[in-house]
């Protein structure tokens, strides 16, 4: 080119000396020839015009190769950035006639698998870069990083790229963890399967039904230990899909159940616990302190409540049997007495409740009662603070 190139916003970079260099920028230089190279300094755009040199192309439907050219057309592909310039490939590809009798595809376009997939607008190497960013960071964070490295895509594009990836192959684990997760909390849930030996998620099931879990386990035999929560649905699915596997309760749900139980238990002693904390705080400077906390005496009240509950059950049992003798239906009996229909069915099948029953001597008592060991006779719990 003649004149000063710095005065032109767009100019051709191809010369005898630069052609080998720009030829190496192509994804596949053996089957494609560089024809033109333009640099737009205002838009920071580098465009490579490429011509396919293939004279034979295989029909994507029937398979035989054809050498009879129909026409040519241009594909525009986004490529990896070059320094701080955006790189675009314009590839001239050919259309061929298919001469195979009976083939439904009479005209087809040559494939360039080393450069781009069919109908794609990005090169293969750009898609691979986006896949790596998306797998590492996800949508929003991956989009922010891609802008920094010169590939401007949004988070939705990254997620769409990841959605096209095939699921990786995995080895069926011996120890499998099963738990539910929320697609939308309170409305839609699925099932998460985790390899507990390698600490790696394996599959996401569309729901948390027993049939879905049983089908997956039947299709992937070899699981020896199944870890789950207390769900009866998952238990049924495991019994159907992997009847020989051992079922265990996982540590997380055991600790969660323990936490919930302790919270319910200690909520009834909140005032006493606060008093203990206050006394302990006041006694920090003393070498040995005796903290005395008054606890309510609940033995008499608990026994009276237990007797009242038993008397109510006797009356309900008598009323159920009286109405049953009058040919009432179980549903009508349940509505009249105020219990569930299943309770009526169970009570009528069991023996009549005795009006008086032998009660154990420790009914309504626990180790926290004043008469138990660790308490004083006045109903006081005693804590001794050791020497510091």
C-alpha positions as CSV (number, residue, x, y, z in Angstrom):
1,X,0.0,0.0,0.0
2,X,1.2,3.5,-0.8
3,X,1.1,6.5,1.6
4,X,1.3,6.8,5.3
5,X,-0.7,3.9,6.9
6,X,-0.9,5.7,10.2
7,X,-3.3,8.3,8.6
8,X,-5.7,5.6,7.6
9,X,-8.2,4.1,10.2
10,X,-8.4,0.8,8.1
11,X,-5.5,-0.6,6.1
12,X,-4.3,-4.0,4.8
13,X,-1.5,-5.6,6.8
14,X,-0.7,-8.4,4.2
15,X,2.8,-8.1,2.7
16,X,5.3,-10.7,1.5
17,X,7.1,-10.5,4.9
18,X,4.0,-10.5,7.1
19,X,1.9,-13.2,5.4
20,X,3.7,-16.2,7.1
21,X,3.1,-14.6,10.5
22,X,-0.6,-13.9,10.0
23,X,-1.0,-17.4,8.4
24,X,0.0,-18.8,11.8
25,X,-2.9,-17.0,13.5
26,X,-5.4,-19.2,11.7
27,X,-6.8,-22.2,13.7
28,X,-6.0,-24.6,10.8
29,X,-3.5,-23.2,8.4
30,X,-3.1,-26.5,6.4
31,X,-6.7,-26.4,4.9
32,X,-7.2,-22.6,4.8
33,X,-5.4,-19.8,3.1
34,X,-5.1,-16.2,4.3
35,X,-6.3,-13.8,1.6
36,X,-6.6,-10.5,3.3
37,X,-6.0,-8.8,6.7
38,X,-7.5,-5.5,7.8
39,X,-6.8,-3.5,10.9
40,X,-9.3,-0.9,12.1
41,X,-7.4,1.3,14.6
42,X,-10.5,3.2,15.6
43,X,-12.7,0.2,16.5
44,X,-9.6,-1.8,17.5
45,X,-10.7,-4.6,15.2
46,X,-8.5,-7.1,13.3
47,X,-10.2,-9.0,10.5
48,X,-8.7,-12.0,8.7
49,X,-10.2,-13.0,5.4
50,X,-9.7,-16.8,4.9
51,X,-10.3,-19.0,1.9
52,X,-11.0,-22.7,2.3
53,X,-8.6,-24.9,0.1
54,X,-10.6,-28.1,0.4
55,X,-11.6,-29.5,-3.0
56,X,-13.5,-32.5,-1.6
57,X,-16.2,-32.4,1.1
58,X,-18.1,-35.2,2.8
59,X,-21.9,-35.2,2.8
60,X,-23.1,-34.9,6.4
61,X,-26.1,-37.1,5.7
62,X,-25.0,-40.1,3.5
63,X,-21.2,-39.8,4.0
64,X,-19.6,-40.0,0.5
65,X,-17.3,-37.2,-0.7
66,X,-18.2,-34.8,-3.5
67,X,-16.0,-32.6,-5.7
68,X,-18.7,-30.9,-7.6
69,X,-18.9,-27.3,-6.3
70,X,-22.3,-25.5,-6.2
71,X,-21.3,-22.0,-4.9
72,X,-19.5,-20.2,-2.2
73,X,-20.6,-18.1,0.8
74,X,-19.0,-16.3,3.7
75,X,-19.1,-17.1,7.4
76,X,-18.2,-14.5,10.0
77,X,-16.7,-15.9,13.2
78,X,-15.6,-14.2,16.4
79,X,-12.2,-15.4,17.5
80,X,-9.8,-15.0,20.4
81,X,-8.6,-11.4,20.9
82,X,-5.1,-10.5,19.6
83,X,-3.4,-8.3,22.2
84,X,-6.0,-5.5,22.7
85,X,-7.6,-6.0,19.2
86,X,-10.8,-8.0,18.6
87,X,-10.1,-10.7,16.1
88,X,-12.7,-11.7,13.5
89,X,-12.4,-14.4,10.8
90,X,-14.4,-14.2,7.6
91,X,-14.2,-17.6,6.0
92,X,-15.1,-18.4,2.4
93,X,-16.6,-21.9,2.4
94,X,-18.0,-23.9,-0.5
95,X,-21.3,-25.6,-1.1
96,X,-21.2,-29.0,-2.9
97,X,-23.7,-31.2,-4.8
98,X,-24.4,-34.6,-3.3
99,X,-24.4,-37.1,-6.2
100,X,-25.6,-40.1,-4.1
101,X,-28.9,-41.3,-5.5
102,X,-31.7,-41.3,-2.8
103,X,-29.9,-38.8,-0.5
104,X,-32.3,-36.3,0.9
105,X,-29.5,-33.6,1.0
106,X,-28.9,-32.5,-2.6
107,X,-26.7,-29.5,-1.7
108,X,-24.6,-29.3,1.4
109,X,-22.0,-27.0,2.9
110,X,-18.5,-28.1,3.7
111,X,-17.7,-28.6,7.4
112,X,-14.7,-26.8,9.0
113,X,-14.6,-28.7,12.4
114,X,-11.1,-27.4,13.3
115,X,-12.4,-23.8,13.0
116,X,-16.1,-23.7,14.0
117,X,-19.1,-26.0,14.5
118,X,-22.0,-25.9,12.1
119,X,-24.1,-22.7,12.4
120,X,-21.7,-21.4,15.1
121,X,-20.7,-17.7,15.2
122,X,-17.6,-18.3,17.3
123,X,-14.5,-20.3,16.6
124,X,-13.8,-23.5,18.4
125,X,-10.9,-22.1,20.4
126,X,-13.0,-19.1,21.6
127,X,-15.8,-21.5,22.7
128,X,-13.2,-23.5,24.6
129,X,-12.0,-20.3,26.4
130,X,-15.6,-19.4,27.3
131,X,-16.2,-22.9,28.7
132,X,-13.1,-22.7,30.9
133,X,-14.2,-19.3,32.2
134,X,-17.8,-20.4,32.8
135,X,-16.8,-23.6,34.6
136,X,-14.4,-21.7,36.9
137,X,-16.5,-18.7,37.7
138,X,-20.1,-19.2,36.4
139,X,-22.2,-16.5,34.7
140,X,-21.9,-13.1,36.3
141,X,-18.3,-13.4,37.6
142,X,-17.2,-15.1,34.3
143,X,-18.7,-12.2,32.3
144,X,-16.7,-9.7,34.4
145,X,-13.5,-11.6,33.8
146,X,-14.2,-12.0,30.0
147,X,-14.5,-8.2,29.7
148,X,-11.0,-7.9,31.2
149,X,-9.4,-10.4,28.8
150,X,-11.0,-8.8,25.7
151,X,-13.9,-11.2,25.1
152,X,-17.1,-9.3,25.8
153,X,-19.9,-11.8,26.6
154,X,-22.7,-11.6,29.1
155,X,-23.5,-14.1,31.9
156,X,-26.4,-15.7,30.0
157,X,-24.0,-16.5,27.1
158,X,-21.6,-18.2,29.4
159,X,-24.4,-20.3,30.9
160,X,-25.7,-21.2,27.4
161,X,-22.2,-22.4,26.5
162,X,-22.1,-24.5,29.7
163,X,-25.5,-26.0,29.0
164,X,-24.3,-27.4,25.7
165,X,-21.4,-29.3,27.3
166,X,-22.0,-33.1,27.6
167,X,-22.1,-34.5,31.1
168,X,-18.7,-35.9,32.2
169,X,-18.3,-39.6,32.5
170,X,-18.1,-40.9,36.1
171,X,-17.4,-44.1,38.0
172,X,-20.3,-45.4,40.1
173,X,-19.2,-44.7,43.7
174,X,-19.4,-47.2,46.5
175,X,-20.6,-44.6,49.0
176,X,-23.4,-42.3,47.6
177,X,-24.9,-39.3,49.4
178,X,-28.6,-38.4,48.7
179,X,-30.2,-35.2,49.7
180,X,-32.8,-32.7,48.4
181,X,-32.2,-29.2,47.1
182,X,-34.5,-26.3,46.1
183,X,-34.9,-25.1,42.5
184,X,-37.3,-22.6,44.1
185,X,-37.6,-22.7,47.9
186,X,-41.0,-23.8,49.1
187,X,-42.2,-24.8,45.6
188,X,-40.0,-27.0,43.6
189,X,-37.3,-29.4,44.8
190,X,-34.9,-31.9,43.3
191,X,-32.4,-34.5,44.4
192,X,-28.7,-34.1,44.6
193,X,-26.4,-37.2,44.4
194,X,-22.8,-36.9,45.7
195,X,-19.9,-39.2,45.6
196,X,-18.8,-39.2,49.2
197,X,-15.5,-40.9,48.5
198,X,-14.3,-38.2,46.1
199,X,-16.5,-35.4,47.5
200,X,-17.9,-34.7,44.0
201,X,-21.5,-34.1,42.8
202,X,-22.6,-36.7,40.3
203,X,-26.2,-35.9,39.2
204,X,-29.2,-33.6,39.8
205,X,-32.6,-35.3,39.6
206,X,-35.6,-33.3,38.5
207,X,-37.6,-34.1,41.6
208,X,-37.4,-35.9,45.0
209,X,-39.7,-38.8,44.2
210,X,-38.9,-42.3,45.2
211,X,-39.4,-43.6,41.7
212,X,-36.9,-41.2,40.2
213,X,-34.2,-42.2,42.7
214,X,-35.0,-45.9,42.3
215,X,-34.6,-45.6,38.5
216,X,-31.2,-43.9,38.8
217,X,-29.9,-46.5,41.2
218,X,-31.1,-49.3,39.0
219,X,-29.3,-47.8,36.0
220,X,-26.1,-47.4,38.0
221,X,-25.6,-50.6,40.0
222,X,-22.6,-51.0,42.4
223,X,-23.5,-48.6,45.2
224,X,-22.8,-50.3,48.6
225,X,-23.6,-47.6,51.1
226,X,-26.3,-45.0,50.8
227,X,-26.3,-41.9,53.0
228,X,-29.6,-40.0,53.5
229,X,-31.7,-38.0,55.9
230,X,-34.7,-39.4,57.7
231,X,-37.0,-39.1,54.6
232,X,-39.3,-42.1,54.1
233,X,-39.5,-41.3,50.4
234,X,-35.7,-41.7,49.9
235,X,-35.8,-44.8,52.0
236,X,-38.4,-46.4,49.7
237,X,-36.5,-45.3,46.6
238,X,-33.3,-46.9,47.9
239,X,-35.1,-50.1,48.8
240,X,-36.5,-50.4,45.3
241,X,-33.4,-49.3,43.4
242,X,-30.6,-50.7,45.5
243,X,-32.1,-53.3,47.9
244,X,-28.6,-54.7,48.8
245,X,-27.0,-51.4,49.7
246,X,-26.7,-50.4,53.4
247,X,-28.5,-47.2,54.3
248,X,-27.0,-44.9,56.9
249,X,-28.0,-41.5,58.3
250,X,-25.5,-38.9,57.4
251,X,-23.6,-36.9,60.0
252,X,-25.1,-33.5,59.0
253,X,-28.7,-34.5,59.6
254,X,-27.8,-36.3,62.8
255,X,-26.2,-33.1,64.1
256,X,-29.1,-31.1,62.8
257,X,-31.7,-33.3,64.6
258,X,-29.6,-33.1,67.8
259,X,-29.5,-29.3,67.5
260,X,-33.2,-29.1,67.1
261,X,-33.9,-31.4,70.0
262,X,-31.5,-29.5,72.3
263,X,-33.1,-26.2,71.3
264,X,-36.6,-27.5,72.1
265,X,-35.4,-28.8,75.5
266,X,-33.4,-25.8,76.5
267,X,-36.1,-23.3,75.5
268,X,-38.0,-24.5,78.5
269,X,-35.2,-23.5,80.9
270,X,-34.3,-20.1,79.3
271,X,-34.7,-18.2,82.6
272,X,-32.6,-20.7,84.6
273,X,-29.9,-20.6,82.0
274,X,-29.8,-16.8,82.0
275,X,-29.6,-16.9,85.8
276,X,-26.7,-19.3,85.7
277,X,-24.9,-17.2,83.1
278,X,-25.4,-14.1,85.3
279,X,-24.2,-15.8,88.4
280,X,-21.2,-17.2,86.6
281,X,-20.3,-13.7,85.2
282,X,-20.5,-12.2,88.7
283,X,-18.4,-15.0,90.2
284,X,-15.4,-14.7,87.8
285,X,-13.2,-13.0,90.4
286,X,-13.9,-15.5,93.2
287,X,-11.5,-18.6,93.5
288,X,-14.4,-20.9,94.4
289,X,-18.1,-20.0,94.1
290,X,-21.3,-21.9,94.7
291,X,-24.0,-20.9,92.3
292,X,-27.5,-21.8,93.6
293,X,-30.4,-21.7,91.1
294,X,-34.0,-22.4,92.1
295,X,-35.8,-24.8,89.8
296,X,-39.5,-25.4,89.6
297,X,-40.8,-28.6,91.2
298,X,-42.6,-30.2,88.3
299,X,-43.1,-33.8,89.6
300,X,-46.6,-33.3,91.1
301,X,-47.8,-31.3,88.1
302,X,-46.4,-33.8,85.6
303,X,-48.1,-36.7,87.4
304,X,-51.4,-34.8,87.6
305,X,-51.2,-34.0,83.8
306,X,-50.4,-37.7,83.0
307,X,-53.5,-38.8,85.0
308,X,-55.7,-36.3,83.3
309,X,-54.5,-37.4,79.9
310,X,-55.2,-41.1,80.8
311,X,-58.7,-40.2,82.0
312,X,-59.4,-38.4,78.8
313,X,-58.2,-41.3,76.7
314,X,-60.5,-43.7,78.7
315,X,-63.5,-41.4,78.0
316,X,-62.7,-41.2,74.3
317,X,-62.3,-44.9,74.1
318,X,-65.7,-45.5,75.8
319,X,-67.4,-43.0,73.5
320,X,-65.9,-44.6,70.4
321,X,-67.1,-48.1,71.3
322,X,-70.6,-46.8,72.3
323,X,-71.0,-45.0,68.9
324,X,-69.6,-48.1,67.1
325,X,-72.2,-50.3,68.7
326,X,-74.8,-47.8,67.4
327,X,-73.6,-48.5,63.8
328,X,-71.9,-45.2,63.3
329,X,-69.3,-45.0,60.6
330,X,-65.6,-44.5,61.5
331,X,-65.6,-41.1,59.9
332,X,-68.7,-40.0,61.8
333,X,-67.1,-41.3,65.1
334,X,-63.9,-39.4,64.3
335,X,-65.8,-36.1,63.8
336,X,-67.9,-36.6,66.9
337,X,-65.0,-37.5,69.3
338,X,-62.4,-35.0,67.7
339,X,-59.7,-37.4,66.6
340,X,-58.6,-38.7,63.2
341,X,-60.3,-41.6,61.4
342,X,-57.1,-43.7,61.6
343,X,-57.1,-43.2,65.4
344,X,-60.7,-44.5,65.6
345,X,-59.7,-47.5,63.5
346,X,-56.7,-48.3,65.7
347,X,-58.6,-47.9,69.0
348,X,-61.5,-50.2,67.9
349,X,-59.1,-52.9,66.9
350,X,-57.1,-52.7,70.2
351,X,-58.3,-53.9,73.7
352,X,-60.3,-51.5,75.8
353,X,-58.2,-49.0,77.7
354,X,-58.2,-49.8,81.4
355,X,-59.7,-47.2,83.7
356,X,-56.7,-47.4,86.1
357,X,-53.2,-48.5,85.1
358,X,-50.1,-49.1,87.1
359,X,-47.8,-46.1,86.7
360,X,-44.0,-46.3,87.1
361,X,-42.5,-44.7,90.2
362,X,-40.5,-42.2,88.1
363,X,-43.4,-40.9,86.1
364,X,-42.9,-37.2,85.2
365,X,-39.5,-37.1,86.9
366,X,-36.1,-36.5,85.3
367,X,-32.6,-35.9,86.5
368,X,-33.4,-32.3,86.7
369,X,-36.1,-32.8,89.5
370,X,-35.2,-31.7,93.0
371,X,-35.4,-35.2,94.4
372,X,-32.8,-36.5,91.9
373,X,-29.1,-36.7,92.5
374,X,-27.3,-33.4,92.0
375,X,-30.1,-31.4,93.7
376,X,-30.5,-30.1,97.2
377,X,-33.6,-30.9,99.2
378,X,-34.9,-27.3,98.7
379,X,-35.1,-27.8,95.0
380,X,-31.8,-26.1,94.1
381,X,-29.3,-27.1,91.5
382,X,-25.7,-26.6,92.7
383,X,-22.8,-25.7,90.4
384,X,-19.3,-25.5,91.8
385,X,-16.8,-23.4,90.1
386,X,-13.4,-24.9,90.3
387,X,-10.2,-23.0,91.4
388,X,-8.8,-21.0,88.5
